[in-house]
Amino acid sequence: MPGMNSGLNPADPTIVNAFRSALLHQWLIAAAIFVLLLLVWGATRTWVTVQATGGEAAAPGDGGGTTASAHPQDASTTAPAPASAAPRPAKAPAEPRARRLLRIGFGLIWVFDGILQAQPKMAAGMPSQVIEPTAANSPAWVQHLVNWGGTIWSYHPVQAGASAVWIQVGIGLWLILAERGWWSRAAGLASVGWGLVVWVFGESFGGIFAPGLTWLFGAPGAVLFYAVAGALIALPERAWRTPRTGRLILAGTGTFFIGMAVLQAWPGRGFWQGTAGGQPGTLTGMVQSMAQTSQPHLLSALVSSFASFTAAHGFAVNLFTVIALAVLGAAFLTGRPRLVRVAVIAAIVLCLADWVLIEDLGFLGGLGTDPNSMIPMILVFTAGYLALTPAPVAAEQTAAARTAAPWRDRLRPAEVRGAVGAVSARTAAAFGAIAIILVGAAPMAAASANRSADPIIAEAISGSTAALDQPAPAFRLTSQDGKQVTLASLRGKVVLLVFLDPVCVSDCPLIAQEVRAAGQLLGTDARQVELVAIVINPLYYSVAYTRAFDRQENLDTVPNWLYLTGSPGQLEKVWNGYGVTAQTSTGGAMVAHDDVAFVLDRSGHIREELSDDPGPGTTSSMSSYAVLLADAARQTLGQP
């Protein structure tokens, strides 16, 4: 999966520091948005109250207290009826219990997942250590799709990592704060949309197309339950007032459990054996690997003990799992409240045992993205039971829904003031949560549209660049076309200068492609930039070798490309002048040399020196180096 791995160490300090800085900046933006919304809300409420009060005080015919004192009998006859005598509108029914459980439960999980995304290793480690291993056992088409999406993260680790934090925190807060109405249902739809994105690109469809699929490991993927819950939250509230929704949720859960029981019982998948041929079985191996995760010793000891138990009694463990899933599934399918209540309690116990002993809580080790499937699954089938037995609603509450006024009437100033005045602080905060999502989504959208990698990847690999301002050593060498080229002849242009071995088969072809890509990124500015390489091989230095290298790397069509060479004495003088070394191995099989690039300004002064070691040579690192070189050239073009 070439686009997935940037080759970076997840704990690289350059990436980690940039990630933390991005999170801090975006947090400040989010906090400012929240404060601004609350200030606007407070000011608007005050204005609406003043307008309403002022209107009543200015009512015509108001004679103050003199009228009442002069005509007490009139005051008594015109006094309003006691408040207790006035008919009160029916109170709206409370939010259904099942919907509230899903809304608040999954809201908290989304916030927790967002916090997990803020772990220091997540920016650089997510593509190569989370997404890629998940997709590794899936079919080629799944890997291709996931690689396409994961490339965005590996090319822009800081932006993508920070965006995921705020999108998930924002969705969670939106769900928690938006209690009723269309905007609460919209929060459910947002959970569906982002959940499916994560399920496809982050979990590779939950591994459903990979061998070894099992309920014990979290199939069909935790985030699919987030999407299911979001779809349920998006239903109109009237759908929760009858047992029908509960029956459908339980029927779906029961069918899923029975299907997982059949899959778990299927022979030849390694679950019936604790060990096979001296090697751990499928379940044993999974639990043993989870025990190696960085975690508290007590939990590690508990998981290790269960791994040993599974190795010794693998058949019994799998048999118990198959029977438990089948029985619970059948109980859910009956739809009988008493039986379902017992099944829900038993299923919660089973899911929690799996969550601790097999999934190992799911979020430990520094790169955990969520608590895995068991907690979301518990919330869904528990909500199904609560919806099966909805709380009774009084008839007057059911009839309390009012017909909305025509849209023209709702645009009248009095109606607008009333609507604005009715907005609660909780509603204003919910709009702040939507703004948080946008704070994350905007950088993600920008990263998706940018096909070039972030230069911070190259900076993390090669280290910081050195800003200089000193005359560049002069040279007189021969180009690949046999023409004499001097440093003086390049005056008036910015020069990107590198040193390449024409017979190298490792770093030099990669560096050449990075320089070529940098020239393309410069666009029209490329006419003011010369891409120059100087041979750094004391044995193979003739023009024939430079021409062959150009053809091999498709550089012979680049108009501003020069590959210069000369006699060994001429080359050595240039190497010494620029401080680069070349060492020939025994037998002359290869040459070890410095990978360094120089940026020369129009007057022939060195303005920047940077390492151009291609590092892992991944697509993202090569693209990042090209951007770094192009940015350095543009910066030098702008200097006097």
Sequence and secondary structure as in RCSB ss.txt:
>XXXX:A:sequence
MPGMNSGLNPADPTIVNAFRSALLHQWLIAAAIFVLLLLVWGATRTWVTVQATGGEAAAPGDGGGTTASAHPQDA
STTAPAPASAAPRPAKAPAEPRARRLLRIGFGLIWVFDGILQAQPKMAAGMPSQVIEPTAANSPAWVQHLVNWGG
TIWSYHPVQAGASAVWIQVGIGLWLILAERGWWSRAAGLASVGWGLVVWVFGESFGGIFAPGLTWLFGAPGAVLF
YAVAGALIALPERAWRTPRTGRLILAGTGTFFIGMAVLQAWPGRGFWQGTAGGQPGTLTGMVQSMAQTSQPHLLS
ALVSSFASFTAAHGFAVNLFTVIALAVLGAAFLTGRPRLVRVAVIAAIVLCLADWVLIEDLGFLGGLGTDPNSMI
PMILVFTAGYLALTPAPVAAEQTAAARTAAPWRDRLRPAEVRGAVGAVSARTAAAFGAIAIILVGAAPMAAASAN
RSADPIIAEAISGSTAALDQPAPAFRLTSQDGKQVTLASLRGKVVLLVFLDPVCVSDCPLIAQEVRAAGQLLGTD
ARQVELVAIVINPLYYSVAYTRAFDRQENLDTVPNWLYLTGSPGQLEKVWNGYGVTAQTSTGGAMVAHDDVAFVL
DRSGHIREELSDDPGPGTTSSMSSYAVLLADAARQTLGQP
>XXXX:A:secstr
 TTT     TT HHHHHHHHHHHHHHHHHHHHHHHHHHHHHHHHHHHHHHHHHHHHHT TT  THHHHHH HHHH
HHH    GGGS          HHHHHHHHHHHHHHHHHHHHHTSTTHHHHHIIIIIHHHHTTS HHHHHHHHHHH
HHHHHSHHHHHHHHHHHHHHHHHHHHH  SSHHHHHHHHHHHHHHHHIIIIITTGGGTTSTT  GGGTTT HHHH
HHHHHHHHTS GGGGSSTHHHHHHHHHHHHHHHHHHHHHH TTSS S SEETTEE HHHHHHHHHHTSS  HHHH
HHHHHHHHHHHHSHHHHHHHHHHHHHHHHHHHHH  HHHHHHHHHHHHHHHHHHHHHTSTTS  SS   S  SHH
HHHHHHHHHHHHHS     HHHHTT      HHHHTSHHHHHHHHHT  HHHHHHHHHHHHHHHHHHHHHHHHH 
 S  THHHHHHH   EEEEEE    EEE TTS EEETGGGTTSEEEEEEE TT SSHHHHHHHHHHHHHHHHGGG
GGGEEEEEEE  SSS SHHHHHHHHHHTT TT TTEEEEB  HHHHHHHHHHHT  EEE GGGS EEE  EEEEE
 TTSEEEEEEE   TT  HHHHHHHHHHHHHHHHHHHT  
